[in-house]
Amino acid sequence: MIILRIGIIVFFLLLLVIILLMLNKRRVDHYLYKRELKQNELDRKSEIKRLELLIAHEESMLESAVDMAEHESRLKEIHQLKEEIKQIERH
């Protein structure tokens, strides 16, 4: 009879341990899921920041290309004016 009682107690203790392990697994899974969501959000924000920096860099390169084109056109104008001055000096 004592062995039966000990067996029942051990059975319920094992059942309790299994239930607690399952609940803990759920908590761990939920924690990992939340952590993954947070990491995805951080990854998304860092990707947005990287793309914003890339856009700013491309805009800067475009502005400098426009500046270079303006500079070249001004140099051409200056060169033309110098040529006109030389022609006037010859006459």
Biopython code that builds the backbone (N, CA, C, O; Angstrom):
import numpy as np
from Bio.PDB.StructureBuilder import StructureBuilder

atoms = [
    (1, "MET", "N", (0.808, -1.186, 0.000)),
    (1, "MET", "CA", (0.000, 0.000, 0.000)),
    (1, "MET", "C", (0.863, 1.267, 0.000)),
    (1, "MET", "O", (0.551, 2.232, -0.697)),
    (2, "ILE", "N", (1.930, 1.260, 0.770)),
    (2, "ILE", "CA", (2.827, 2.411, 0.830)),
    (2, "ILE", "C", (3.495, 2.619, -0.534)),
    (2, "ILE", "O", (3.679, 3.754, -0.974)),
    (3, "ILE", "N", (3.851, 1.529, -1.188)),
    (3, "ILE", "CA", (4.484, 1.625, -2.505)),
    (3, "ILE", "C", (3.515, 2.266, -3.499)),
    (3, "ILE", "O", (3.930, 3.056, -4.346)),
    (4, "LEU", "N", (2.241, 1.934, -3.402)),
    (4, "LEU", "CA", (1.231, 2.515, -4.290)),
    (4, "LEU", "C", (1.109, 4.017, -4.051)),
    (4, "LEU", "O", (1.033, 4.793, -5.003)),
    (5, "ARG", "N", (1.090, 4.427, -2.784)),
    (5, "ARG", "CA", (1.020, 5.855, -2.455)),
    (5, "ARG", "C", (2.258, 6.584, -2.961)),
    (5, "ARG", "O", (2.150, 7.663, -3.543)),
    (6, "ILE", "N", (3.421, 6.005, -2.744)),
    (6, "ILE", "CA", (4.667, 6.622, -3.232)),
    (6, "ILE", "C", (4.633, 6.718, -4.755)),
    (6, "ILE", "O", (5.049, 7.729, -5.321)),
    (7, "GLY", "N", (4.145, 5.686, -5.415)),
    (7, "GLY", "CA", (4.036, 5.691, -6.876)),
    (7, "GLY", "C", (3.102, 6.779, -7.367)),
    (7, "GLY", "O", (3.399, 7.458, -8.350)),
    (8, "ILE", "N", (1.964, 6.951, -6.684)),
    (8, "ILE", "CA", (1.006, 8.002, -7.065)),
    (8, "ILE", "C", (1.625, 9.380, -6.858)),
    (8, "ILE", "O", (1.496, 10.259, -7.710)),
    (9, "ILE", "N", (2.300, 9.565, -5.722)),
    (9, "ILE", "CA", (2.951, 10.852, -5.443)),
    (9, "ILE", "C", (4.022, 11.139, -6.493)),
    (9, "ILE", "O", (4.095, 12.254, -7.008)),
    (10, "VAL", "N", (4.842, 10.158, -6.812)),
    (10, "VAL", "CA", (5.885, 10.334, -7.830)),
    (10, "VAL", "C", (5.252, 10.650, -9.181)),
    (10, "VAL", "O", (5.744, 11.508, -9.914)),
    (11, "PHE", "N", (4.157, 9.955, -9.511)),
    (11, "PHE", "CA", (3.472, 10.198, -10.780)),
    (11, "PHE", "C", (2.998, 11.647, -10.868)),
    (11, "PHE", "O", (3.218, 12.316, -11.877)),
    (12, "PHE", "N", (2.344, 12.132, -9.805)),
    (12, "PHE", "CA", (1.844, 13.503, -9.826)),
    (12, "PHE", "C", (2.982, 14.525, -9.811)),
    (12, "PHE", "O", (2.879, 15.585, -10.428)),
    (13, "LEU", "N", (4.059, 14.204, -9.109)),
    (13, "LEU", "CA", (5.214, 15.102, -9.135)),
    (13, "LEU", "C", (5.815, 15.175, -10.540)),
    (13, "LEU", "O", (6.163, 16.256, -11.016)),
    (14, "LEU", "N", (5.933, 14.026, -11.197)),
    (14, "LEU", "CA", (6.430, 14.027, -12.577)),
    (14, "LEU", "C", (5.487, 14.788, -13.504)),
    (14, "LEU", "O", (5.929, 15.522, -14.388)),
    (15, "LEU", "N", (4.188, 14.606, -13.295)),
    (15, "LEU", "CA", (3.199, 15.327, -14.091)),
    (15, "LEU", "C", (3.334, 16.832, -13.870)),
    (15, "LEU", "O", (3.272, 17.614, -14.818)),
    (16, "LEU", "N", (3.519, 17.231, -12.609)),
    (16, "LEU", "CA", (3.710, 18.642, -12.288)),
    (16, "LEU", "C", (4.976, 19.188, -12.947)),
    (16, "LEU", "O", (4.964, 20.287, -13.500)),
    (17, "VAL", "N", (6.056, 18.433, -12.889)),
    (17, "VAL", "CA", (7.314, 18.852, -13.522)),
    (17, "VAL", "C", (7.122, 19.015, -15.030)),
    (17, "VAL", "O", (7.602, 19.987, -15.614)),
    (18, "ILE", "N", (6.429, 18.075, -15.657)),
    (18, "ILE", "CA", (6.190, 18.156, -17.104)),
    (18, "ILE", "C", (5.370, 19.399, -17.445)),
    (18, "ILE", "O", (5.670, 20.105, -18.409)),
    (19, "ILE", "N", (4.332, 19.661, -16.647)),
    (19, "ILE", "CA", (3.499, 20.853, -16.883)),
    (19, "ILE", "C", (4.326, 22.123, -16.728)),
    (19, "ILE", "O", (4.224, 23.041, -17.543)),
    (20, "LEU", "N", (5.147, 22.174, -15.679)),
    (20, "LEU", "CA", (5.993, 23.356, -15.467)),
    (20, "LEU", "C", (6.996, 23.530, -16.604)),
    (20, "LEU", "O", (7.248, 24.655, -17.037)),
    (21, "LEU", "N", (7.565, 22.442, -17.086)),
    (21, "LEU", "CA", (8.496, 22.536, -18.212)),
    (21, "LEU", "C", (7.796, 23.043, -19.476)),
    (21, "LEU", "O", (8.360, 23.836, -20.229)),
    (22, "MET", "N", (6.571, 22.581, -19.699)),
    (22, "MET", "CA", (5.823, 23.040, -20.871)),
    (22, "MET", "C", (5.500, 24.529, -20.762)),
    (22, "MET", "O", (5.606, 25.264, -21.744)),
    (23, "LEU", "N", (5.105, 24.974, -19.558)),
    (23, "LEU", "CA", (4.819, 26.395, -19.356)),
    (23, "LEU", "C", (6.080, 27.235, -19.539)),
    (23, "LEU", "O", (6.044, 28.317, -20.126)),
    (24, "ASN", "N", (7.193, 26.719, -19.027)),
    (24, "ASN", "CA", (8.457, 27.433, -19.179)),
    (24, "ASN", "C", (8.848, 27.514, -20.655)),
    (24, "ASN", "O", (9.360, 28.538, -21.108)),
    (25, "LYS", "N", (8.610, 26.442, -21.398)),
    (25, "LYS", "CA", (8.924, 26.442, -22.827)),
    (25, "LYS", "C", (8.102, 27.506, -23.547)),
    (25, "LYS", "O", (8.603, 28.199, -24.433)),
    (26, "ARG", "N", (6.834, 27.628, -23.155)),
    (26, "ARG", "CA", (5.998, 28.672, -23.755)),
    (26, "ARG", "C", (6.551, 30.054, -23.456)),
    (26, "ARG", "O", (6.607, 30.915, -24.334)),
    (27, "ARG", "N", (6.960, 30.259, -22.210)),
    (27, "ARG", "CA", (7.535, 31.556, -21.832)),
    (27, "ARG", "C", (8.793, 31.838, -22.627)),
    (27, "ARG", "O", (8.993, 32.949, -23.118)),
    (28, "VAL", "N", (9.633, 30.839, -22.751)),
    (28, "VAL", "CA", (10.879, 31.005, -23.502)),
    (28, "VAL", "C", (10.575, 31.287, -24.969)),
    (28, "VAL", "O", (11.187, 32.169, -25.571)),
    (29, "ASP", "N", (9.631, 30.541, -25.546)),
    (29, "ASP", "CA", (9.258, 30.776, -26.942)),
    (29, "ASP", "C", (8.711, 32.187, -27.134)),
    (29, "ASP", "O", (9.039, 32.864, -28.109)),
    (30, "HIS", "N", (7.874, 32.623, -26.191)),
    (30, "HIS", "CA", (7.317, 33.974, -26.276)),
    (30, "HIS", "C", (8.430, 35.019, -26.169)),
    (30, "HIS", "O", (8.446, 35.999, -26.915)),
    (31, "TYR", "N", (9.351, 34.804, -25.243)),
    (31, "TYR", "CA", (10.479, 35.721, -25.083)),
    (31, "TYR", "C", (11.318, 35.775, -26.355)),
    (31, "TYR", "O", (11.694, 36.857, -26.805)),
    (32, "LEU", "N", (11.614, 34.609, -26.939)),
    (32, "LEU", "CA", (12.408, 34.578, -28.171)),
    (32, "LEU", "C", (11.674, 35.257, -29.318)),
    (32, "LEU", "O", (12.285, 35.951, -30.130)),
    (33, "TYR", "N", (10.363, 35.054, -29.383)),
    (33, "TYR", "CA", (9.555, 35.696, -30.422)),
    (33, "TYR", "C", (9.606, 37.217, -30.274)),
    (33, "TYR", "O", (9.800, 37.934, -31.255)),
    (34, "LYS", "N", (9.432, 37.704, -29.045)),
    (34, "LYS", "CA", (9.505, 39.148, -28.791)),
    (34, "LYS", "C", (10.885, 39.690, -29.143)),
    (34, "LYS", "O", (11.001, 40.757, -29.746)),
    (35, "ARG", "N", (11.924, 38.960, -28.770)),
    (35, "ARG", "CA", (13.286, 39.389, -29.067)),
    (35, "ARG", "C", (13.516, 39.444, -30.576)),
    (35, "ARG", "O", (14.160, 40.364, -31.080)),
    (36, "GLU", "N", (12.985, 38.456, -31.288)),
    (36, "GLU", "CA", (13.129, 38.443, -32.742)),
    (36, "GLU", "C", (12.395, 39.630, -33.372)),
    (36, "GLU", "O", (12.900, 40.255, -34.304)),
    (37, "LEU", "N", (11.199, 39.935, -32.855)),
    (37, "LEU", "CA", (10.465, 41.099, -33.358)),
    (37, "LEU", "C", (11.248, 42.384, -33.128)),
    (37, "LEU", "O", (11.328, 43.240, -34.008)),
    (38, "LYS", "N", (11.822, 42.508, -31.940)),
    (38, "LYS", "CA", (12.600, 43.698, -31.619)),
    (38, "LYS", "C", (13.834, 43.792, -32.523)),
    (38, "LYS", "O", (14.176, 44.874, -33.001)),
    (39, "GLN", "N", (14.494, 42.662, -32.752)),
    (39, "GLN", "CA", (15.672, 42.649, -33.619)),
    (39, "GLN", "C", (15.286, 43.001, -35.055)),
    (39, "GLN", "O", (16.007, 43.731, -35.735)),
    (40, "ASN", "N", (14.145, 42.480, -35.513)),
    (40, "ASN", "CA", (13.679, 42.821, -36.859)),
    (40, "ASN", "C", (13.401, 44.312, -36.980)),
    (40, "ASN", "O", (13.705, 44.928, -38.002)),
    (41, "GLU", "N", (12.821, 44.890, -35.928)),
    (41, "GLU", "CA", (12.555, 46.330, -35.928)),
    (41, "GLU", "C", (13.863, 47.113, -35.980)),
    (41, "GLU", "O", (13.975, 48.091, -36.718)),
    (42, "LEU", "N", (14.851, 46.684, -35.196)),
    (42, "LEU", "CA", (16.151, 47.356, -35.219)),
    (42, "LEU", "C", (16.818, 47.211, -36.584)),
    (42, "LEU", "O", (17.408, 48.162, -37.097)),
    (43, "ASP", "N", (16.722, 46.015, -37.169)),
    (43, "ASP", "CA", (17.289, 45.799, -38.501)),
    (43, "ASP", "C", (16.614, 46.697, -39.530)),
    (43, "ASP", "O", (17.270, 47.270, -40.399)),
    (44, "ARG", "N", (15.300, 46.807, -39.418)),
    (44, "ARG", "CA", (14.546, 47.642, -40.354)),
    (44, "ARG", "C", (14.952, 49.107, -40.207)),
    (44, "ARG", "O", (15.150, 49.804, -41.202)),
    (45, "LYS", "N", (15.076, 49.570, -38.960)),
    (45, "LYS", "CA", (15.483, 50.960, -38.727)),
    (45, "LYS", "C", (16.893, 51.215, -39.236)),
    (45, "LYS", "O", (17.155, 52.259, -39.832)),
    (46, "SER", "N", (17.804, 50.273, -39.009)),
    (46, "SER", "CA", (19.174, 50.468, -39.484)),
    (46, "SER", "C", (19.226, 50.437, -41.011)),
    (46, "SER", "O", (20.019, 51.158, -41.615)),
    (47, "GLU", "N", (18.396, 49.617, -41.634)),
    (47, "GLU", "CA", (18.337, 49.579, -43.100)),
    (47, "GLU", "C", (17.792, 50.898, -43.643)),
    (47, "GLU", "O", (18.283, 51.408, -44.650)),
    (48, "ILE", "N", (16.773, 51.452, -42.972)),
    (48, "ILE", "CA", (16.237, 52.751, -43.380)),
    (48, "ILE", "C", (17.309, 53.821, -43.245)),
    (48, "ILE", "O", (17.470, 54.653, -44.138)),
    (49, "LYS", "N", (18.041, 53.808, -42.140)),
    (49, "LYS", "CA", (19.105, 54.791, -41.921)),
    (49, "LYS", "C", (20.192, 54.649, -42.989)),
    (49, "LYS", "O", (20.692, 55.648, -43.506)),
    (50, "ARG", "N", (20.555, 53.406, -43.316)),
    (50, "ARG", "CA", (21.569, 53.170, -44.340)),
    (50, "ARG", "C", (21.099, 53.701, -45.695)),
    (50, "ARG", "O", (21.867, 54.323, -46.429)),
    (51, "LEU", "N", (19.837, 53.449, -46.013)),
    (51, "LEU", "CA", (19.303, 53.932, -47.290)),
    (51, "LEU", "C", (19.221, 55.458, -47.320)),
    (51, "LEU", "O", (19.474, 56.074, -48.355)),
    (52, "GLU", "N", (18.865, 56.072, -46.175)),
    (52, "GLU", "CA", (18.841, 57.533, -46.115)),
    (52, "GLU", "C", (20.237, 58.106, -46.340)),
    (52, "GLU", "O", (20.397, 59.096, -47.054)),
    (53, "LEU", "N", (21.247, 57.482, -45.731)),
    (53, "LEU", "CA", (22.620, 57.944, -45.939)),
    (53, "LEU", "C", (23.051, 57.759, -47.392)),
    (53, "LEU", "O", (23.733, 58.615, -47.956)),
    (54, "LEU", "N", (22.654, 56.650, -47.989)),
    (54, "LEU", "CA", (22.976, 56.403, -49.393)),
    (54, "LEU", "C", (22.313, 57.444, -50.288)),
    (54, "LEU", "O", (22.929, 57.947, -51.228)),
    (55, "ILE", "N", (21.053, 57.765, -49.992)),
    (55, "ILE", "CA", (20.350, 58.787, -50.768)),
    (55, "ILE", "C", (21.042, 60.137, -50.616)),
    (55, "ILE", "O", (21.236, 60.852, -51.599)),
    (56, "ALA", "N", (21.415, 60.487, -49.386)),
    (56, "ALA", "CA", (22.106, 61.756, -49.152)),
    (56, "ALA", "C", (23.426, 61.795, -49.917)),
    (56, "ALA", "O", (23.783, 62.818, -50.501)),
    (57, "HIS", "N", (24.140, 60.683, -49.909)),
    (57, "HIS", "CA", (25.409, 60.618, -50.640)),
    (57, "HIS", "C", (25.177, 60.784, -52.140)),
    (57, "HIS", "O", (25.894, 61.528, -52.809)),
    (58, "GLU", "N", (24.168, 60.084, -52.661)),
    (58, "GLU", "CA", (23.867, 60.187, -54.091)),
    (58, "GLU", "C", (23.443, 61.609, -54.452)),
    (58, "GLU", "O", (23.834, 62.124, -55.500)),
    (59, "GLU", "N", (22.642, 62.249, -53.587)),
    (59, "GLU", "CA", (22.246, 63.633, -53.842)),
    (59, "GLU", "C", (23.465, 64.544, -53.841)),
    (59, "GLU", "O", (23.577, 65.442, -54.675)),
    (60, "SER", "N", (24.365, 64.313, -52.914)),
    (60, "SER", "CA", (25.590, 65.108, -52.852)),
    (60, "SER", "C", (26.419, 64.919, -54.113)),
    (60, "SER", "O", (26.945, 65.879, -54.675)),
    (61, "MET", "N", (26.529, 63.662, -54.553)),
    (61, "MET", "CA", (27.279, 63.390, -55.782)),
    (61, "MET", "C", (26.611, 64.068, -56.975)),
    (61, "MET", "O", (27.290, 64.598, -57.854)),
    (62, "LEU", "N", (25.286, 64.049, -57.003)),
    (62, "LEU", "CA", (24.546, 64.684, -58.090)),
    (62, "LEU", "C", (24.769, 66.189, -58.067)),
    (62, "LEU", "O", (24.986, 66.807, -59.109)),
    (63, "GLU", "N", (24.715, 66.785, -56.857)),
    (63, "GLU", "CA", (24.957, 68.223, -56.744)),
    (63, "GLU", "C", (26.371, 68.570, -57.185)),
    (63, "GLU", "O", (26.574, 69.568, -57.877)),
    (64, "SER", "N", (27.344, 67.766, -56.799)),
    (64, "SER", "CA", (28.720, 68.063, -57.207)),
    (64, "SER", "C", (28.874, 67.871, -58.712)),
    (64, "SER", "O", (29.656, 68.578, -59.348)),
    (65, "ALA", "N", (28.133, 66.915, -59.291)),
    (65, "ALA", "CA", (28.180, 66.739, -60.747)),
    (65, "ALA", "C", (27.574, 67.953, -61.434)),
    (65, "ALA", "O", (28.084, 68.412, -62.456)),
    (66, "VAL", "N", (26.479, 68.476, -60.871)),
    (66, "VAL", "CA", (25.869, 69.690, -61.428)),
    (66, "VAL", "C", (26.833, 70.852, -61.279)),
    (66, "VAL", "O", (27.001, 71.644, -62.206)),
    (67, "ASP", "N", (27.475, 70.960, -60.103)),
    (67, "ASP", "CA", (28.463, 72.016, -59.890)),
    (67, "ASP", "C", (29.602, 71.897, -60.891)),
    (67, "ASP", "O", (30.069, 72.902, -61.427)),
    (68, "MET", "N", (30.052, 70.671, -61.145)),
    (68, "MET", "CA", (31.135, 70.471, -62.116)),
    (68, "MET", "C", (30.684, 70.903, -63.508)),
    (68, "MET", "O", (31.445, 71.537, -64.238)),
    (69, "ALA", "N", (29.451, 70.562, -63.877)),
    (69, "ALA", "CA", (28.942, 70.959, -65.193)),
    (69, "ALA", "C", (28.854, 72.475, -65.291)),
    (69, "ALA", "O", (29.216, 73.053, -66.316)),
    (70, "GLU", "N", (28.372, 73.129, -64.224)),
    (70, "GLU", "CA", (28.320, 74.592, -64.218)),
    (70, "GLU", "C", (29.728, 75.171, -64.291)),
    (70, "GLU", "O", (29.970, 76.139, -65.011)),
    (71, "HIS", "N", (30.638, 74.585, -63.557)),
    (71, "HIS", "CA", (32.023, 75.052, -63.555)),
    (71, "HIS", "C", (32.626, 74.922, -64.952)),
    (71, "HIS", "O", (33.303, 75.831, -65.431)),
    (72, "GLU", "N", (32.376, 73.793, -65.597)),
    (72, "GLU", "CA", (32.902, 73.596, -66.947)),
    (72, "GLU", "C", (32.294, 74.595, -67.920)),
    (72, "GLU", "O", (32.997, 75.123, -68.782)),
    (73, "SER", "N", (30.993, 74.862, -67.795)),
    (73, "SER", "CA", (30.371, 75.838, -68.702)),
    (73, "SER", "C", (30.935, 77.230, -68.446)),
    (73, "SER", "O", (31.133, 77.994, -69.392)),
    (74, "ARG", "N", (31.197, 77.574, -67.193)),
    (74, "ARG", "CA", (31.803, 78.875, -66.884)),
    (74, "ARG", "C", (33.225, 78.948, -67.438)),
    (74, "ARG", "O", (33.646, 79.980, -67.960)),
    (75, "LEU", "N", (33.962, 77.837, -67.316)),
    (75, "LEU", "CA", (35.313, 77.821, -67.883)),
    (75, "LEU", "C", (35.270, 78.021, -69.392)),
    (75, "LEU", "O", (36.110, 78.725, -69.951)),
    (76, "LYS", "N", (34.290, 77.401, -70.054)),
    (76, "LYS", "CA", (34.141, 77.586, -71.500)),
    (76, "LYS", "C", (33.829, 79.041, -71.824)),
    (76, "LYS", "O", (34.376, 79.599, -72.776)),
    (77, "GLU", "N", (32.944, 79.662, -71.030)),
    (77, "GLU", "CA", (32.619, 81.071, -71.243)),
    (77, "GLU", "C", (33.857, 81.942, -71.063)),
    (77, "GLU", "O", (34.110, 82.846, -71.859)),
    (78, "ILE", "N", (34.621, 81.666, -70.016)),
    (78, "ILE", "CA", (35.849, 82.434, -69.767)),
    (78, "ILE", "C", (36.821, 82.254, -70.922)),
    (78, "ILE", "O", (37.440, 83.214, -71.380)),
    (79, "HIS", "N", (36.952, 81.022, -71.388)),
    (79, "HIS", "CA", (37.848, 80.748, -72.511)),
    (79, "HIS", "C", (37.379, 81.501, -73.760)),
    (79, "HIS", "O", (38.201, 82.054, -74.492)),
    (80, "GLN", "N", (36.068, 81.527, -74.007)),
    (80, "GLN", "CA", (35.539, 82.261, -75.154)),
    (80, "GLN", "C", (35.812, 83.751, -75.021)),
    (80, "GLN", "O", (36.168, 84.410, -75.998)),
    (81, "LEU", "N", (35.645, 84.283, -73.811)),
    (81, "LEU", "CA", (35.923, 85.701, -73.595)),
    (81, "LEU", "C", (37.395, 86.008, -73.829)),
    (81, "LEU", "O", (37.730, 87.046, -74.399)),
    (82, "LYS", "N", (38.271, 85.118, -73.395)),
    (82, "LYS", "CA", (39.707, 85.317, -73.627)),
    (82, "LYS", "C", (40.009, 85.304, -75.118)),
    (82, "LYS", "O", (40.820, 86.097, -75.598)),
    (83, "GLU", "N", (39.364, 84.411, -75.848)),
    (83, "GLU", "CA", (39.552, 84.354, -77.296)),
    (83, "GLU", "C", (39.070, 85.649, -77.940)),
    (83, "GLU", "O", (39.720, 86.175, -78.843)),
    (84, "GLU", "N", (37.925, 86.165, -77.474)),
    (84, "GLU", "CA", (37.420, 87.425, -78.014)),
    (84, "GLU", "C", (38.393, 88.559, -77.726)),
    (84, "GLU", "O", (38.636, 89.412, -78.580)),
    (85, "ILE", "N", (38.955, 88.561, -76.506)),
    (85, "ILE", "CA", (39.937, 89.599, -76.146)),
    (85, "ILE", "C", (41.144, 89.510, -77.061)),
    (85, "ILE", "O", (41.643, 90.537, -77.522)),
    (86, "LYS", "N", (41.626, 88.298, -77.335)),
    (86, "LYS", "CA", (42.773, 88.115, -78.226)),
    (86, "LYS", "C", (42.444, 88.611, -79.627)),
    (86, "LYS", "O", (43.281, 89.244, -80.271)),
    (87, "GLN", "N", (41.232, 88.330, -80.106)),
    (87, "GLN", "CA", (40.838, 88.777, -81.441)),
    (87, "GLN", "C", (40.759, 90.298, -81.502)),
    (87, "GLN", "O", (41.159, 90.911, -82.492)),
    (88, "ILE", "N", (40.233, 90.903, -80.426)),
    (88, "ILE", "CA", (40.147, 92.367, -80.393)),
    (88, "ILE", "C", (41.543, 92.967, -80.368)),
    (88, "ILE", "O", (41.798, 93.971, -81.034)),
    (89, "GLU", "N", (42.454, 92.360, -79.603)),
    (89, "GLU", "CA", (43.820, 92.871, -79.526)),
    (89, "GLU", "C", (44.521, 92.768, -80.874)),
    (89, "GLU", "O", (45.351, 93.622, -81.186)),
    (90, "ARG", "N", (44.225, 91.773, -81.672)),
    (90, "ARG", "CA", (44.858, 91.597, -82.976)),
    (90, "ARG", "C", (44.400, 92.678, -83.952)),
    (90, "ARG", "O", (45.163, 93.088, -84.827)),
    (91, "HIS", "N", (43.184, 93.129, -83.811)),
    (91, "HIS", "CA", (42.675, 94.127, -84.761)),
    (91, "HIS", "C", (43.077, 95.449, -84.322)),
    (91, "HIS", "O", (42.755, 96.441, -84.977)),
]
sb = StructureBuilder()
sb.init_structure("model")
sb.init_model(0)
sb.init_chain("A")
sb.init_seg("    ")
for serial, (resi, resn, name, xyz) in enumerate(atoms, 1):
    if name == "N":
        sb.init_residue(resn, " ", resi, " ")
    sb.init_atom(name, np.array(xyz, "f"), 0.0, 1.0, " ", f" {name:<3s}", serial, name[0])
structure = sb.get_structure()
